[in-house]
Amino acid sequence: MPETFRAVAVVRHDETTDVVPFELAVLPHDERRVRRRLIPLVHGDGVLVDFPETLTLDNRDRLRLDDGRLIEIIAAEEQLYDVRGRDDLHVMRLAWHLGNRHLKAQIERLDGIGPLRILILRDHVIRDMLRTLGATITEVSEPFYPEEGAYSHSHGEPAHALLNR
């Protein structure tokens, strides 16, 4: 019978120790943004998270259980397009078109100094649009870390503009 554990804290990947985690959760990008939900674990159990505010779990972050054990979060590989342009200005223009369609995107330089690339979830209509705009598209499978955007916070926060009329 599957067991449900309760998480009481997040230990960020840069704060982790050499303690071997008790269990793993492999999650795509949209399941790593949590506040209150049951996260499935690799071996069939689950962990309930109930945090005061929404947060994004990063690859190798750990959830501390109420008994002190740790569960490690692994960013799942996702089916993506690697989008490249002729130069950085062209990549910025491609990013504008993606943003205009409210698509989740990860923008990066692989080695910190190479050409910019944009990663997006696979969508053949968007792929065709980007090719029309001169982009080079490659199918890849890797973890996805899209920008959370300006509206990723809760609209229920006391300082939110919609609440201050």
C-alpha positions in Angstrom: 0.0 0.0 0.0 1.5 3.4 -1.0 2.5 5.6 1.9 2.1 9.4 2.1 4.8 11.5 3.7 4.7 15.1 4.8 7.4 17.7 3.8 8.1 20.4 6.3 10.9 22.3 4.5 12.9 22.7 1.3 16.7 22.3 1.4 18.1 24.1 -1.7 20.6 22.2 -3.8 23.5 24.5 -2.9 22.8 23.9 0.8 22.7 20.1 0.6 24.9 17.8 2.6 26.3 14.4 1.8 23.2 12.7 3.3 21.8 10.2 0.8 18.2 11.0 0.1 15.5 8.5 1.2 13.6 8.7 -2.1 13.4 10.6 -5.4 10.7 12.6 -7.3 11.3 13.2 -11.0 9.2 16.2 -12.1 8.8 18.2 -15.3 9.0 22.0 -15.1 5.3 22.6 -14.5 5.2 20.2 -11.5 8.2 21.7 -9.8 6.2 24.9 -9.0 4.4 24.0 -5.8 2.5 25.2 -2.8 0.0 22.6 -1.7 -0.1 19.2 -3.5 0.9 15.6 -3.4 4.1 14.8 -5.3 4.5 11.3 -6.6 7.7 9.5 -5.7 9.7 7.1 -7.9 8.8 4.0 -5.9 5.1 4.6 -5.7 4.7 6.6 -2.5 3.9 10.3 -2.3 4.9 13.4 -0.3 2.4 16.1 0.6 3.8 19.6 0.4 1.8 22.4 2.1 3.9 25.6 2.1 2.7 29.1 3.0 3.6 30.4 -0.5 4.3 29.0 -3.9 7.9 28.2 -4.7 9.8 26.5 -7.6 11.8 23.4 -6.8 15.1 23.2 -8.6 17.0 20.2 -9.8 18.7 18.5 -6.8 16.7 20.5 -4.2 15.5 18.3 -1.4 12.3 18.1 0.6 12.8 17.6 4.4 10.2 15.2 5.8 8.7 15.6 9.3 10.9 12.7 10.4 14.1 14.4 9.1 14.6 12.2 6.0 15.2 13.8 2.6 13.6 13.4 -0.8 15.5 14.7 -3.7 13.9 16.5 -6.7 15.2 15.6 -10.1 14.2 17.8 -13.1 12.7 15.4 -15.7 13.8 15.5 -19.3 11.2 17.1 -21.6 10.6 17.1 -25.3 11.9 20.6 -26.4 13.0 22.6 -29.4 16.4 24.2 -29.3 15.9 27.5 -31.2 18.9 29.3 -32.6 19.3 32.5 -34.6 21.9 34.1 -36.9 23.2 36.3 -34.1 22.0 37.6 -30.7 19.8 40.3 -32.2 18.0 37.7 -34.3 17.5 35.5 -31.2 16.1 38.5 -29.3 13.6 39.0 -32.2 12.7 35.3 -32.1 12.2 35.6 -28.3 9.9 38.6 -28.8 7.7 36.5 -31.1 7.5 33.7 -28.6 6.7 36.1 -25.8 4.0 37.7 -27.9 2.4 34.2 -27.9 2.9 33.8 -24.1 5.0 30.7 -24.5 7.3 29.4 -21.8 10.9 29.8 -22.8 14.4 29.2 -21.4 17.0 31.6 -22.8 20.7 30.7 -22.2 24.2 30.4 -23.5 25.3 26.7 -23.1 28.9 27.5 -22.1 28.4 31.1 -20.9 30.1 32.5 -24.0 28.6 30.7 -27.0 25.6 31.7 -29.0 22.3 32.3 -27.4 19.6 29.6 -27.6 16.0 29.4 -26.6 14.4 26.3 -25.4 10.6 25.8 -25.8 8.2 22.9 -25.5 7.6 21.2 -28.8 4.8 22.6 -30.9 4.8 22.1 -34.7 2.9 25.3 -35.4 5.4 27.4 -33.4 8.3 25.4 -35.0 7.0 26.4 -38.5 6.6 30.0 -37.5 10.1 30.2 -36.2 11.5 28.5 -39.3 9.7 31.2 -41.4 11.5 33.8 -39.3 14.8 32.2 -40.1 15.5 30.2 -37.0 17.3 26.9 -36.8 15.4 24.4 -34.8 16.7 21.1 -33.3 14.7 18.6 -31.3 16.2 17.9 -27.9 15.3 16.1 -24.7 16.6 17.7 -21.5 15.3 19.4 -18.3 13.4 22.6 -18.9 13.8 25.7 -16.8 11.6 28.4 -18.3 11.5 31.9 -17.1 8.8 32.3 -14.6 7.7 35.7 -15.8 6.4 38.8 -14.2 3.0 37.3 -13.4 4.2 34.0 -11.7 3.5 35.3 -8.2 0.2 35.0 -6.4 -2.5 37.5 -7.2 -3.5 37.1 -3.5 -0.4 38.8 -2.2 -1.2 41.8 0.0 1.0 44.1 -2.2 -0.5 43.0 -5.5 -1.7 45.9 -7.8 -5.2 44.3 -8.2 -5.7 44.5 -4.4 -4.6 48.1 -4.1 -7.3 50.1 -5.8 
